[in-house]
């Protein structure tokens, strides 16, 4: 059973003290090394013998699952073992999307995944059979099988299974205990100045805003308007999945308050400005025909986050190492 590590708390005074041409690169290295050290503990466990065949990796949205999983897979392969990846995102149902009472779509619950198909595929892979692996087309809500996209596990190969619900007992049951490692990721940190704070949840909000705007063409208010749907599901699974994990990885990286947060703040100010000017476009995360689920709540949250972010100095994203988890969010 994994437990949350100590909360990493960063003050404005501390962050400002890290600025400077010689001091800041050291701060970046220190924060990245904290994360690498946690990852290396998992890698050592994987490499300790030949019993581990399946690594399940879970965590709430914007925790860095994708980057962590890819880095772990690369590290395993560099050490002479063979690792493969299976993403739960490719096992969504093709059925129409369901919506809550406010019109927010359900992309979060485990019932959106076709678990029977996933179980069949995992069983086939465990038997060493060659399998066609699907790719889910989110635009058309279709599962696609592309020629040549197959997977087969040799006797000592390792399969990494990554996704929001990868630590659900509904997915992990039936595997021999000695063949499995379970990992739960989540930032556990806080920014504090006077009475203003950014919580661990706020860290993930800012990461997701930054990613949604830069990589998905969304808006900050759209992300915040959808967040209650995210939070509702997280309330159900964070505790049980953390308890089920063998390892907890704290993915907060202190200098992100000076890189990701200011970038997200630009998106927040853009959305708020569009709202004030009467040109705010409809949410990207709402049932067709609706504008927002609860625009007033999203605006209130946006103003709160922006007010705190305004205090933070901004550092260019070029300081982020190419292999950093933060690359996922800038």
C-alpha positions as protocol buffer text, in pm:
chain_id: "A"
residue {
  index: 1
  type: UNK
  ca { x: 0 y: 0 z: 0 }
}
residue {
  index: 2
  type: UNK
  ca { x: 145 y: 336 z: -106 }
}
residue {
  index: 3
  type: UNK
  ca { x: 110 y: 661 z: 87 }
}
residue {
  index: 4
  type: UNK
  ca { x: 142 y: 1025 z: -9 }
}
residue {
  index: 5
  type: UNK
  ca { x: 489 y: 1162 z: 46 }
}
residue {
  index: 6
  type: UNK
  ca { x: 553 y: 1477 z: 244 }
}
residue {
  index: 7
  type: UNK
  ca { x: 381 y: 1785 z: 99 }
}
residue {
  index: 8
  type: UNK
  ca { x: 634 y: 1998 z: -92 }
}
residue {
  index: 9
  type: UNK
  ca { x: 565 y: 2362 z: -1 }
}
residue {
  index: 10
  type: UNK
  ca { x: 712 y: 2652 z: -202 }
}
residue {
  index: 11
  type: UNK
  ca { x: 691 y: 3016 z: -94 }
}
residue {
  index: 12
  type: UNK
  ca { x: 722 y: 3322 z: -317 }
}
residue {
  index: 13
  type: UNK
  ca { x: 1035 y: 3426 z: -129 }
}
residue {
  index: 14
  type: UNK
  ca { x: 1195 y: 3086 z: -187 }
}
residue {
  index: 15
  type: UNK
  ca { x: 1113 y: 3082 z: -558 }
}
residue {
  index: 16
  type: UNK
  ca { x: 1238 y: 3437 z: -611 }
}
residue {
  index: 17
  type: UNK
  ca { x: 1562 y: 3344 z: -433 }
}
residue {
  index: 18
  type: UNK
  ca { x: 1625 y: 3074 z: -696 }
}
residue {
  index: 19
  type: UNK
  ca { x: 1632 y: 3324 z: -983 }
}
residue {
  index: 20
  type: UNK
  ca { x: 1962 y: 3415 z: -1144 }
}
residue {
  index: 21
  type: UNK
  ca { x: 2181 y: 3292 z: -1428 }
}
residue {
  index: 22
  type: UNK
  ca { x: 2379 y: 3052 z: -1208 }
}
residue {
  index: 23
  type: UNK
  ca { x: 2131 y: 2971 z: -931 }
}
residue {
  index: 24
  type: UNK
  ca { x: 1824 y: 2887 z: -1141 }
}
residue {
  index: 25
  type: UNK
  ca { x: 1983 y: 2606 z: -1350 }
}
residue {
  index: 26
  type: UNK
  ca { x: 2085 y: 2440 z: -1023 }
}
residue {
  index: 27
  type: UNK
  ca { x: 1727 y: 2471 z: -897 }
}
residue {
  index: 28
  type: UNK
  ca { x: 1597 y: 2308 z: -1216 }
}
residue {
  index: 29
  type: UNK
  ca { x: 1845 y: 2022 z: -1177 }
}
residue {
  index: 30
  type: UNK
  ca { x: 1755 y: 1972 z: -810 }
}
residue {
  index: 31
  type: UNK
  ca { x: 1383 y: 1954 z: -883 }
}
residue {
  index: 32
  type: UNK
  ca { x: 1424 y: 1723 z: -1181 }
}
residue {
  index: 33
  type: UNK
  ca { x: 1654 y: 1498 z: -977 }
}
residue {
  index: 34
  type: UNK
  ca { x: 1388 y: 1463 z: -706 }
}
residue {
  index: 35
  type: UNK
  ca { x: 1161 y: 1316 z: -968 }
}
residue {
  index: 36
  type: UNK
  ca { x: 1433 y: 1099 z: -1124 }
}
residue {
  index: 37
  type: UNK
  ca { x: 1521 y: 950 z: -786 }
}
residue {
  index: 38
  type: UNK
  ca { x: 1163 y: 835 z: -736 }
}
residue {
  index: 39
  type: UNK
  ca { x: 1152 y: 688 z: -1085 }
}
residue {
  index: 40
  type: UNK
  ca { x: 1481 y: 506 z: -1031 }
}
residue {
  index: 41
  type: UNK
  ca { x: 1339 y: 323 z: -730 }
}
residue {
  index: 42
  type: UNK
  ca { x: 1072 y: 174 z: -954 }
}
residue {
  index: 43
  type: UNK
  ca { x: 1326 y: 91 z: -1224 }
}
residue {
  index: 44
  type: UNK
  ca { x: 1548 y: -94 z: -974 }
}
residue {
  index: 45
  type: UNK
  ca { x: 1250 y: -303 z: -865 }
}
residue {
  index: 46
  type: UNK
  ca { x: 1168 y: -391 z: -1225 }
}
residue {
  index: 47
  type: UNK
  ca { x: 1526 y: -489 z: -1300 }
}
residue {
  index: 48
  type: UNK
  ca { x: 1577 y: -686 z: -978 }
}
residue {
  index: 49
  type: UNK
  ca { x: 1456 y: -1014 z: -1131 }
}
residue {
  index: 50
  type: UNK
  ca { x: 1258 y: -1171 z: -1411 }
}
residue {
  index: 51
  type: UNK
  ca { x: 919 y: -1198 z: -1241 }
}
residue {
  index: 52
  type: UNK
  ca { x: 770 y: -858 z: -1330 }
}
residue {
  index: 53
  type: UNK
  ca { x: 563 y: -877 z: -1648 }
}
residue {
  index: 54
  type: UNK
  ca { x: 297 y: -609 z: -1601 }
}
residue {
  index: 55
  type: UNK
  ca { x: 329 y: -251 z: -1472 }
}
residue {
  index: 56
  type: UNK
  ca { x: 2 y: -67 z: -1411 }
}
residue {
  index: 57
  type: UNK
  ca { x: 34 y: 315 z: -1402 }
}
residue {
  index: 58
  type: UNK
  ca { x: -246 y: 541 z: -1285 }
}
residue {
  index: 59
  type: UNK
  ca { x: -308 y: 891 z: -1153 }
}
residue {
  index: 60
  type: UNK
  ca { x: -555 y: 1176 z: -1186 }
}
residue {
  index: 61
  type: UNK
  ca { x: -558 y: 1409 z: -1485 }
}
residue {
  index: 62
  type: UNK
  ca { x: -245 y: 1617 z: -1550 }
}
residue {
  index: 63
  type: UNK
  ca { x: -28 y: 1414 z: -1316 }
}
residue {
  index: 64
  type: UNK
  ca { x: 226 y: 1332 z: -1586 }
}
residue {
  index: 65
  type: UNK
  ca { x: 127 y: 969 z: -1654 }
}
residue {
  index: 66
  type: UNK
  ca { x: 212 y: 977 z: -2023 }
}
residue {
  index: 67
  type: UNK
  ca { x: 562 y: 1121 z: -1983 }
}
residue {
  index: 68
  type: UNK
  ca { x: 644 y: 905 z: -1681 }
}
residue {
  index: 69
  type: UNK
  ca { x: 530 y: 589 z: -1860 }
}
residue {
  index: 70
  type: UNK
  ca { x: 729 y: 665 z: -2174 }
}
residue {
  index: 71
  type: UNK
  ca { x: 1040 y: 746 z: -1972 }
}
residue {
  index: 72
  type: UNK
  ca { x: 1008 y: 428 z: -1767 }
}
residue {
  index: 73
  type: UNK
  ca { x: 962 y: 221 z: -2083 }
}
residue {
  index: 74
  type: UNK
  ca { x: 1271 y: 379 z: -2241 }
}
residue {
  index: 75
  type: UNK
  ca { x: 1474 y: 319 z: -1925 }
}
residue {
  index: 76
  type: UNK
  ca { x: 1374 y: -48 z: -1914 }
}
residue {
  index: 77
  type: UNK
  ca { x: 1465 y: -92 z: -2280 }
}
residue {
  index: 78
  type: UNK
  ca { x: 1802 y: 78 z: -2231 }
}
residue {
  index: 79
  type: UNK
  ca { x: 1880 y: -171 z: -1954 }
}
residue {
  index: 80
  type: UNK
  ca { x: 1847 y: -465 z: -2191 }
}
residue {
  index: 81
  type: UNK
  ca { x: 1491 y: -572 z: -2120 }
}
residue {
  index: 82
  type: UNK
  ca { x: 1203 y: -526 z: -2362 }
}
residue {
  index: 83
  type: UNK
  ca { x: 906 y: -313 z: -2258 }
}
residue {
  index: 84
  type: UNK
  ca { x: 583 y: -235 z: -2446 }
}
residue {
  index: 85
  type: UNK
  ca { x: 299 y: 9 z: -2386 }
}
residue {
  index: 86
  type: UNK
  ca { x: -78 y: -35 z: -2379 }
}
residue {
  index: 87
  type: UNK
  ca { x: -291 y: 276 z: -2328 }
}
residue {
  index: 88
  type: UNK
  ca { x: -638 y: 251 z: -2174 }
}
residue {
  index: 89
  type: UNK
  ca { x: -738 y: 548 z: -2389 }
}
residue {
  index: 90
  type: UNK
  ca { x: -762 y: 307 z: -2681 }
}
residue {
  index: 91
  type: UNK
  ca { x: -1035 y: 105 z: -2509 }
}
residue {
  index: 92
  type: UNK
  ca { x: -1314 y: 360 z: -2486 }
}
residue {
  index: 93
  type: UNK
  ca { x: -1659 y: 242 z: -2588 }
}
residue {
  index: 94
  type: UNK
  ca { x: -1769 y: 348 z: -2933 }
}
residue {
  index: 95
  type: UNK
  ca { x: -2116 y: 422 z: -2801 }
}
residue {
  index: 96
  type: UNK
  ca { x: -2247 y: 782 z: -2784 }
}
residue {
  index: 97
  type: UNK
  ca { x: -2113 y: 1003 z: -2506 }
}
residue {
  index: 98
  type: UNK
  ca { x: -2323 y: 1039 z: -2192 }
}
residue {
  index: 99
  type: UNK
  ca { x: -2366 y: 1374 z: -2014 }
}
residue {
  index: 100
  type: UNK
  ca { x: -2432 y: 1486 z: -1659 }
}
residue {
  index: 101
  type: UNK
  ca { x: -2727 y: 1704 z: -1560 }
}
residue {
  index: 102
  type: UNK
  ca { x: -2527 y: 2018 z: -1650 }
}
residue {
  index: 103
  type: UNK
  ca { x: -2432 y: 1895 z: -1997 }
}
residue {
  index: 104
  type: UNK
  ca { x: -2073 y: 1797 z: -1919 }
}
residue {
  index: 105
  type: UNK
  ca { x: -1961 y: 1485 z: -2113 }
}
residue {
  index: 106
  type: UNK
  ca { x: -1838 y: 1179 z: -1928 }
}
residue {
  index: 107
  type: UNK
  ca { x: -1481 y: 1106 z: -2033 }
}
residue {
  index: 108
  type: UNK
  ca { x: -1371 y: 1013 z: -1682 }
}
residue {
  index: 109
  type: UNK
  ca { x: -1559 y: 716 z: -1537 }
}
residue {
  index: 110
  type: UNK
  ca { x: -1432 y: 362 z: -1571 }
}
residue {
  index: 111
  type: UNK
  ca { x: -1764 y: 265 z: -1731 }
}
residue {
  index: 112
  type: UNK
  ca { x: -1657 y: 454 z: -2045 }
}
residue {
  index: 113
  type: UNK
  ca { x: -1399 y: 177 z: -2104 }
}
residue {
  index: 114
  type: UNK
  ca { x: -1482 y: -152 z: -2275 }
}
residue {
  index: 115
  type: UNK
  ca { x: -1333 y: -367 z: -2000 }
}
residue {
  index: 116
  type: UNK
  ca { x: -1433 y: -702 z: -2148 }
}
residue {
  index: 117
  type: UNK
  ca { x: -1229 y: -630 z: -2460 }
}
residue {
  index: 118
  type: UNK
  ca { x: -938 y: -505 z: -2249 }
}
residue {
  index: 119
  type: UNK
  ca { x: -945 y: -821 z: -2035 }
}
residue {
  index: 120
  type: UNK
  ca { x: -948 y: -1041 z: -2347 }
}
residue {
  index: 121
  type: UNK
  ca { x: -649 y: -855 z: -2490 }
}
residue {
  index: 122
  type: UNK
  ca { x: -450 y: -869 z: -2166 }
}
residue {
  index: 123
  type: UNK
  ca { x: -518 y: -1242 z: -2137 }
}
residue {
  index: 124
  type: UNK
  ca { x: -403 y: -1300 z: -2496 }
}
residue {
  index: 125
  type: UNK
  ca { x: -86 y: -1102 z: -2436 }
}
residue {
  index: 126
  type: UNK
  ca { x: -18 y: -1290 z: -2111 }
}
residue {
  index: 127
  type: UNK
  ca { x: -34 y: -1616 z: -2310 }
}
residue {
  index: 128
  type: UNK
  ca { x: 222 y: -1482 z: -2556 }
}
residue {
  index: 129
  type: UNK
  ca { x: -20 y: -1452 z: -2846 }
}
residue {
  index: 130
  type: UNK
  ca { x: 21 y: -1191 z: -3116 }
}
residue {
  index: 131
  type: UNK
  ca { x: -257 y: -934 z: -3097 }
}
residue {
  index: 132
  type: UNK
  ca { x: -386 y: -648 z: -3312 }
}
residue {
  index: 133
  type: UNK
  ca { x: -388 y: -338 z: -3090 }
}
residue {
  index: 134
  type: UNK
  ca { x: -656 y: -73 z: -3145 }
}
residue {
  index: 135
  type: UNK
  ca { x: -616 y: 302 z: -3170 }
}
residue {
  index: 136
  type: UNK
  ca { x: -913 y: 508 z: -3059 }
}
residue {
  index: 137
  type: UNK
  ca { x: -1014 y: 795 z: -3288 }
}
residue {
  index: 138
  type: UNK
  ca { x: -1161 y: 1054 z: -3048 }
}
residue {
  index: 139
  type: UNK
  ca { x: -1292 y: 1275 z: -3326 }
}
residue {
  index: 140
  type: UNK
  ca { x: -1515 y: 1004 z: -3475 }
}
residue {
  index: 141
  type: UNK
  ca { x: -1549 y: 792 z: -3157 }
}
residue {
  index: 142
  type: UNK
  ca { x: -1426 y: 483 z: -3339 }
}
residue {
  index: 143
  type: UNK
  ca { x: -1175 y: 211 z: -3251 }
}
residue {
  index: 144
  type: UNK
  ca { x: -940 y: 160 z: -3543 }
}
residue {
  index: 145
  type: UNK
  ca { x: -718 y: -139 z: -3615 }
}
residue {
  index: 146
  type: UNK
  ca { x: -432 y: -25 z: -3835 }
}
residue {
  index: 147
  type: UNK
  ca { x: -233 y: -272 z: -4049 }
}
residue {
  index: 148
  type: UNK
  ca { x: 85 y: -379 z: -3874 }
}
residue {
  index: 149
  type: UNK
  ca { x: -13 y: -239 z: -3534 }
}
residue {
  index: 150
  type: UNK
  ca { x: 32 y: -559 z: -3338 }
}
residue {
  index: 151
  type: UNK
  ca { x: 184 y: -658 z: -3007 }
}
residue {
  index: 152
  type: UNK
  ca { x: 327 y: -984 z: -2878 }
}
residue {
  index: 153
  type: UNK
  ca { x: 508 y: -1042 z: -2549 }
}
residue {
  index: 154
  type: UNK
  ca { x: 811 y: -1268 z: -2543 }
}
residue {
  index: 155
  type: UNK
  ca { x: 872 y: -1473 z: -2229 }
}
residue {
  index: 156
  type: UNK
  ca { x: 1051 y: -1198 z: -2033 }
}
residue {
  index: 157
  type: UNK
  ca { x: 897 y: -890 z: -2197 }
}
residue {
  index: 158
  type: UNK
  ca { x: 724 y: -630 z: -1982 }
}
residue {
  index: 159
  type: UNK
  ca { x: 393 y: -459 z: -2058 }
}
residue {
  index: 160
  type: UNK
  ca { x: 317 y: -111 z: -1922 }
}
residue {
  index: 161
  type: UNK
  ca { x: -57 y: -41 z: -1893 }
}
residue {
  index: 162
  type: UNK
  ca { x: -123 y: 331 z: -1852 }
}
residue {
  index: 163
  type: UNK
  ca { x: -446 y: 516 z: -1789 }
}
residue {
  index: 164
  type: UNK
  ca { x: -669 y: 699 z: -1546 }
}
residue {
  index: 165
  type: UNK
  ca { x: -818 y: 375 z: -1408 }
}
residue {
  index: 166
  type: UNK
  ca { x: -523 y: 142 z: -1452 }
}
residue {
  index: 167
  type: UNK
  ca { x: -520 y: 61 z: -1078 }
}
residue {
  index: 168
  type: UNK
  ca { x: -887 y: -33 z: -1057 }
}
residue {
  index: 169
  type: UNK
  ca { x: -937 y: -385 z: -923 }
}
residue {
  index: 170
  type: UNK
  ca { x: -1168 y: -434 z: -1220 }
}
residue {
  index: 171
  type: UNK
  ca { x: -857 y: -416 z: -1441 }
}
residue {
  index: 172
  type: UNK
  ca { x: -576 y: -556 z: -1226 }
}
residue {
  index: 173
  type: UNK
  ca { x: -750 y: -862 z: -1082 }
}
residue {
  index: 174
  type: UNK
  ca { x: -639 y: -1206 z: -1192 }
}
residue {
  index: 175
  type: UNK
  ca { x: -267 y: -1134 z: -1235 }
}
residue {
  index: 176
  type: UNK
  ca { x: -16 y: -1321 z: -1015 }
}
residue {
  index: 177
  type: UNK
  ca { x: 103 y: -1080 z: -746 }
}
residue {
  index: 178
  type: UNK
  ca { x: 472 y: -1139 z: -818 }
}
residue {
  index: 179
  type: UNK
  ca { x: 423 y: -1045 z: -1185 }
}
residue {
  index: 180
  type: UNK
  ca { x: 276 y: -701 z: -1119 }
}
residue {
  index: 181
  type: UNK
  ca { x: 397 y: -357 z: -1009 }
}
residue {
  index: 182
  type: UNK
  ca { x: 137 y: -85 z: -950 }
}
residue {
  index: 183
  type: UNK
  ca { x: 229 y: 284 z: -963 }
}
residue {
  index: 184
  type: UNK
  ca { x: 20 y: 588 z: -868 }
}
residue {
  index: 185
  type: UNK
  ca { x: 130 y: 937 z: -974 }
}
residue {
  index: 186
  type: UNK
  ca { x: 4 y: 1274 z: -851 }
}
residue {
  index: 187
  type: UNK
  ca { x: 159 y: 1610 z: -767 }
}
residue {
  index: 188
  type: UNK
  ca { x: 157 y: 1671 z: -392 }
}
residue {
  index: 189
  type: UNK
  ca { x: 274 y: 2027 z: -346 }
}
residue {
  index: 190
  type: UNK
  ca { x: 163 y: 2378 z: -262 }
}
residue {
  index: 191
  type: UNK
  ca { x: 255 y: 2737 z: -335 }
}
residue {
  index: 192
  type: UNK
  ca { x: 196 y: 2980 z: -47 }
}
residue {
  index: 193
  type: UNK
  ca { x: 224 y: 3356 z: -11 }
}
residue {
  index: 194
  type: UNK
  ca { x: 39 y: 3540 z: 264 }
}
residue {
  index: 195
  type: UNK
  ca { x: -311 y: 3390 z: 253 }
}
residue {
  index: 196
  type: UNK
  ca { x: -297 y: 3300 z: -115 }
}
residue {
  index: 197
  type: UNK
  ca { x: -221 y: 2945 z: -215 }
}
residue {
  index: 198
  type: UNK
  ca { x: -210 y: 2707 z: -505 }
}
residue {
  index: 199
  type: UNK
  ca { x: -304 y: 2357 z: -394 }
}
residue {
  index: 200
  type: UNK
  ca { x: -208 y: 2023 z: -546 }
}
residue {
  index: 201
  type: UNK
  ca { x: -537 y: 2030 z: -735 }
}
residue {
  index: 202
  type: UNK
  ca { x: -461 y: 2382 z: -857 }
}
residue {
  index: 203
  type: UNK
  ca { x: -124 y: 2260 z: -988 }
}
residue {
  index: 204
  type: UNK
  ca { x: -308 y: 2008 z: -1204 }
}
residue {
  index: 205
  type: UNK
  ca { x: -563 y: 2269 z: -1314 }
}
residue {
  index: 206
  type: UNK
  ca { x: -284 y: 2500 z: -1432 }
}
residue {
  index: 207
  type: UNK
  ca { x: -105 y: 2214 z: -1606 }
}
residue {
  index: 208
  type: UNK
  ca { x: -423 y: 2109 z: -1786 }
}
residue {
  index: 209
  type: UNK
  ca { x: -510 y: 2466 z: -1885 }
}
residue {
  index: 210
  type: UNK
  ca { x: -162 y: 2510 z: -2030 }
}
residue {
  index: 211
  type: UNK
  ca { x: -182 y: 2180 z: -2219 }
}
residue {
  index: 212
  type: UNK
  ca { x: -541 y: 2224 z: -2338 }
}
residue {
  index: 213
  type: UNK
  ca { x: -467 y: 2569 z: -2478 }
}
residue {
  index: 214
  type: UNK
  ca { x: -127 y: 2499 z: -2634 }
}
residue {
  index: 215
  type: UNK
  ca { x: -186 y: 2147 z: -2765 }
}
residue {
  index: 216
  type: UNK
  ca { x: -562 y: 2110 z: -2804 }
}
residue {
  index: 217
  type: UNK
  ca { x: -674 y: 2458 z: -2903 }
}
residue {
  index: 218
  type: UNK
  ca { x: -909 y: 2485 z: -2607 }
}
residue {
  index: 219
  type: UNK
  ca { x: -963 y: 2773 z: -2364 }
}
residue {
  index: 220
  type: UNK
  ca { x: -894 y: 2817 z: -1994 }
}
residue {
  index: 221
  type: UNK
  ca { x: -1260 y: 2870 z: -1903 }
}
residue {
  index: 222
  type: UNK
  ca { x: -1360 y: 2558 z: -2096 }
}
residue {
  index: 223
  type: UNK
  ca { x: -1114 y: 2352 z: -1890 }
}
residue {
  index: 224
  type: UNK
  ca { x: -1234 y: 2499 z: -1560 }
}
residue {
  index: 225
  type: UNK
  ca { x: -1600 y: 2455 z: -1656 }
}
residue {
  index: 226
  type: UNK
  ca { x: -1534 y: 2085 z: -1713 }
}
residue {
  index: 227
  type: UNK
  ca { x: -1335 y: 2037 z: -1391 }
}
residue {
  index: 228
  type: UNK
  ca { x: -1634 y: 1939 z: -1169 }
}
residue {
  index: 229
  type: UNK
  ca { x: -1676 y: 1629 z: -1386 }
}
residue {
  index: 230
  type: UNK
  ca { x: -1310 y: 1547 z: -1328 }
}
residue {
  index: 231
  type: UNK
  ca { x: -1334 y: 1613 z: -954 }
}
residue {
  index: 232
  type: UNK
  ca { x: -1646 y: 1402 z: -913 }
}
residue {
  index: 233
  type: UNK
  ca { x: -1470 y: 1094 z: -1048 }
}
residue {
  index: 234
  type: UNK
  ca { x: -1145 y: 1165 z: -864 }
}
residue {
  index: 235
  type: UNK
  ca { x: -1330 y: 1169 z: -534 }
}
residue {
  index: 236
  type: UNK
  ca { x: -1419 y: 807 z: -603 }
}
residue {
  index: 237
  type: UNK
  ca { x: -1081 y: 669 z: -707 }
}
residue {
  index: 238
  type: UNK
  ca { x: -783 y: 863 z: -569 }
}
residue {
  index: 239
  type: UNK
  ca { x: -800 y: 699 z: -225 }
}
residue {
  index: 240
  type: UNK
  ca { x: -855 y: 339 z: -343 }
}
residue {
  index: 241
  type: UNK
  ca { x: -597 y: 361 z: -623 }
}
residue {
  index: 242
  type: UNK
  ca { x: -333 y: 508 z: -393 }
}
residue {
  index: 243
  type: UNK
  ca { x: -402 y: 229 z: -145 }
}
residue {
  index: 244
  type: UNK
  ca { x: -371 y: -33 z: -419 }
}
residue {
  index: 245
  type: UNK
  ca { x: -37 y: 102 z: -545 }
}
residue {
  index: 246
  type: UNK
  ca { x: 306 y: -38 z: -467 }
}
residue {
  index: 247
  type: UNK
  ca { x: 467 y: 300 z: -538 }
}
residue {
  index: 248
  type: UNK
  ca { x: 353 y: 659 z: -510 }
}
residue {
  index: 249
  type: UNK
  ca { x: 538 y: 911 z: -729 }
}
residue {
  index: 250
  type: UNK
  ca { x: 508 y: 1279 z: -635 }
}
residue {
  index: 251
  type: UNK
  ca { x: 520 y: 1462 z: -967 }
}
residue {
  index: 252
  type: UNK
  ca { x: 532 y: 1821 z: -842 }
}
residue {
  index: 253
  type: UNK
  ca { x: 839 y: 1996 z: -986 }
}
residue {
  index: 254
  type: UNK
  ca { x: 900 y: 2320 z: -798 }
}
residue {
  index: 255
  type: UNK
  ca { x: 1010 y: 2543 z: -1083 }
}
residue {
  index: 256
  type: UNK
  ca { x: 684 y: 2473 z: -1269 }
}
residue {
  index: 257
  type: UNK
  ca { x: 535 y: 2759 z: -1064 }
}
residue {
  index: 258
  type: UNK
  ca { x: 762 y: 2989 z: -1268 }
}
residue {
  index: 259
  type: UNK
  ca { x: 703 y: 2823 z: -1607 }
}
residue {
  index: 260
  type: UNK
  ca { x: 367 y: 2646 z: -1632 }
}
residue {
  index: 261
  type: UNK
  ca { x: 169 y: 2871 z: -1396 }
}
residue {
  index: 262
  type: UNK
  ca { x: 253 y: 3200 z: -1576 }
}
residue {
  index: 263
  type: UNK
  ca { x: 177 y: 3041 z: -1912 }
}
residue {
  index: 264
  type: UNK
  ca { x: -157 y: 2915 z: -1782 }
}
residue {
  index: 265
  type: UNK
  ca { x: -224 y: 3262 z: -1643 }
}
residue {
  index: 266
  type: UNK
  ca { x: -194 y: 3413 z: -1990 }
}
residue {
  index: 267
  type: UNK
  ca { x: -465 y: 3170 z: -2102 }
}
residue {
  index: 268
  type: UNK
  ca { x: -678 y: 3259 z: -1799 }
}
residue {
  index: 269
  type: UNK
  ca { x: -650 y: 3632 z: -1872 }
}
residue {
  index: 270
  type: UNK
  ca { x: -731 y: 3572 z: -2240 }
}
residue {
  index: 271
  type: UNK
  ca { x: -1049 y: 3381 z: -2152 }
}
residue {
  index: 272
  type: UNK
  ca { x: -1156 y: 3638 z: -1893 }
}
residue {
  index: 273
  type: UNK
  ca { x: -1087 y: 3919 z: -2138 }
}
residue {
  index: 274
  type: UNK
  ca { x: -1292 y: 3748 z: -2408 }
}
residue {
  index: 275
  type: UNK
  ca { x: -1577 y: 3710 z: -2160 }
}
residue {
  index: 276
  type: UNK
  ca { x: -1568 y: 4079 z: -2066 }
}
residue {
  index: 277
  type: UNK
  ca { x: -1559 y: 4174 z: -2434 }
}
residue {
  index: 278
  type: UNK
  ca { x: -1855 y: 3949 z: -2515 }
}
residue {
  index: 279
  type: UNK
  ca { x: -1656 y: 3732 z: -2756 }
}
residue {
  index: 280
  type: UNK
  ca { x: -1604 y: 3421 z: -2542 }
}
residue {
  index: 281
  type: UNK
  ca { x: -1656 y: 3115 z: -2759 }
}
residue {
  index: 282
  type: UNK
  ca { x: -1861 y: 2817 z: -2634 }
}
residue {
  index: 283
  type: UNK
  ca { x: -1697 y: 2556 z: -2416 }
}
residue {
  index: 284
  type: UNK
  ca { x: -1518 y: 2270 z: -2587 }
}
residue {
  index: 285
  type: UNK
  ca { x: -1642 y: 2037 z: -2313 }
}
residue {
  index: 286
  type: UNK
  ca { x: -2018 y: 2074 z: -2324 }
}
residue {
  index: 287
  type: UNK
  ca { x: -2316 y: 1909 z: -2490 }
}
residue {
  index: 288
  type: UNK
  ca { x: -2390 y: 2047 z: -2834 }
}
residue {
  index: 289
  type: UNK
  ca { x: -2628 y: 2340 z: -2817 }
}
residue {
  index: 290
  type: UNK
  ca { x: -2516 y: 2457 z: -2471 }
}
residue {
  index: 291
  type: UNK
  ca { x: -2275 y: 2742 z: -2396 }
}
residue {
  index: 292
  type: UNK
  ca { x: -2124 y: 2649 z: -2057 }
}
residue {
  index: 293
  type: UNK
  ca { x: -2235 y: 2426 z: -1773 }
}
residue {
  index: 294
  type: UNK
  ca { x: -2170 y: 2682 z: -1499 }
}
residue {
  index: 295
  type: UNK
  ca { x: -1991 y: 2983 z: -1642 }
}
residue {
  index: 296
  type: UNK
  ca { x: -2012 y: 3186 z: -1321 }
}
residue {
  index: 297
  type: UNK
  ca { x: -1833 y: 2916 z: -1125 }
}
residue {
  index: 298
  type: UNK
  ca { x: -1564 y: 2883 z: -1393 }
}
residue {
  index: 299
  type: UNK
  ca { x: -1509 y: 3262 z: -1399 }
}
residue {
  index: 300
  type: UNK
  ca { x: -1479 y: 3275 z: -1021 }
}
residue {
  index: 301
  type: UNK
  ca { x: -1221 y: 2996 z: -1025 }
}
residue {
  index: 302
  type: UNK
  ca { x: -1033 y: 3159 z: -1313 }
}
residue {
  index: 303
  type: UNK
  ca { x: -1009 y: 3491 z: -1129 }
}
residue {
  index: 304
  type: UNK
  ca { x: -887 y: 3319 z: -813 }
}
residue {
  index: 305
  type: UNK
  ca { x: -615 y: 3126 z: -996 }
}
residue {
  index: 306
  type: UNK
  ca { x: -509 y: 3430 z: -1200 }
}
residue {
  index: 307
  type: UNK
  ca { x: -483 y: 3646 z: -889 }
}
residue {
  index: 308
  type: UNK
  ca { x: -234 y: 3404 z: -734 }
}
residue {
  index: 309
  type: UNK
  ca { x: -42 y: 3348 z: -1056 }
}
residue {
  index: 310
  type: UNK
  ca { x: 3 y: 3722 z: -1103 }
}
residue {
  index: 311
  type: UNK
  ca { x: 248 y: 3718 z: -811 }
}
residue {
  index: 312
  type: UNK
  ca { x: 478 y: 3463 z: -974 }
}
residue {
  index: 313
  type: UNK
  ca { x: 780 y: 3563 z: -1182 }
}
residue {
  index: 314
  type: UNK
  ca { x: 790 y: 3408 z: -1529 }
}
residue {
  index: 315
  type: UNK
  ca { x: 1078 y: 3205 z: -1665 }
}
residue {
  index: 316
  type: UNK
  ca { x: 1103 y: 3102 z: -2031 }
}
residue {
  index: 317
  type: UNK
  ca { x: 997 y: 2746 z: -2108 }
}
residue {
  index: 318
  type: UNK
  ca { x: 1336 y: 2690 z: -2275 }
}
residue {
  index: 319
  type: UNK
  ca { x: 1474 y: 2610 z: -1927 }
}
residue {
  index: 320
  type: UNK
  ca { x: 1270 y: 2287 z: -1918 }
}
residue {
  index: 321
  type: UNK
  ca { x: 1489 y: 1987 z: -2007 }
}
residue {
  index: 322
  type: UNK
  ca { x: 1374 y: 1791 z: -2316 }
}
residue {
  index: 323
  type: UNK
  ca { x: 1299 y: 1481 z: -2110 }
}
residue {
  index: 324
  type: UNK
  ca { x: 1118 y: 1666 z: -1829 }
}
residue {
  index: 325
  type: UNK
  ca { x: 768 y: 1566 z: -1725 }
}
residue {
  index: 326
  type: UNK
  ca { x: 676 y: 1935 z: -1767 }
}
residue {
  index: 327
  type: UNK
  ca { x: 719 y: 1909 z: -2144 }
}
residue {
  index: 328
  type: UNK
  ca { x: 377 y: 1746 z: -2141 }
}
residue {
  index: 329
  type: UNK
  ca { x: 223 y: 2074 z: -2025 }
}
residue {
  index: 330
  type: UNK
  ca { x: 400 y: 2351 z: -2219 }
}
